Amino acid sequence: MRWIYLEPIFGSGTLAQEKTRFDRIDRDFRHILNFIEKDLRVAALCRYLNLRSLLEGIMDQLARCQNSLDNFLKVQHILYRKYERL
């Protein structure tokens, strides 16, 4: 579910260095959704080659994007506190 709330952030280019990574995740995720949309039966997923490894890769990459966002927010918080003291 992380993808849902990260998409507007990375899609807008807030973290430019992670945009390429997120675009790849977005493309892969949408491809899986399109595959599922064509055949809603769970058994159809067995025909999707390497689905498990693809989903694991997406989760790993999302975790990296989340980590970058967390670091970005920490820096922004520190900068805001410094600005607030002035």
N, C-alpha and C positions, 0 to 999 in steps of 0.2 A: 503493500500500500504506500510505501514511501514515494513511489513514482508520482502519485497523484499530487502530493503537495510540493514536490521538488520541480515538477515540470514548469510552472510559471516562473520560478526563480532562475533556473538555468536556461529556459527558453527565451527569457528577456535579455540574457547576456550579463546578468549581475556578476557572475564569476566566470569571466571570459576564458580562463585557463581550463575550466572544467566543461565548457560548452561542448567541445568535440566529444568528450567521453559521454556526456549526457545525451547528445544527439544520437550516438550509436545505441545507447540503451533504449532510447525512445523508438528508434527504428526497429530494433529487434522485438521490443514489447508489442508494438503495433502489428508487426508481422505475425506474431503468435495470436494476437486477438483476431486478426483477419482470418487465420486458419480455423480458429474455434468458431467464428461466426458462420463459416461455410458449412460446418457440421457440428451441431451442438451436443452430439453424443460423446460421453466421456471416452468410450472405446476408440473414437476417432483419434484421440491424442496418441494412441499407441503407434499410429502411422507417422507421427512427426519425428523425424530422425533427430537424435541428439537433444531432445527436448529437455531432459533433466540437466545435462551439462550446460545448455544454453541458459536455463533458468538460474542455475547456480552461478554462472558468470554474471548474469544480470544483477543478482543479489549482491555479489562481491563488488561490482562496479557502483551500485547504488550506495553501498556502505562507504566506498571511497568518496563519492560525491557528498554524502552526508557529513563525513569527516571534514572535508574541505569547507563545507558550509558552516559547521560548528566552529572551525578555526577562524573563518572570516567574521562570524558574529562575535567571537571573543575579542578579536582585534578591534572591531567597531565599538564594542562595549567599553574597552579600555580607552579608546580615543574619545568617546563621548564623556567618560568620567573626567578625563584630563581637561576637556573643553569646558565642562560644567564648573570646574574649580576656578577657572579664569574669571 
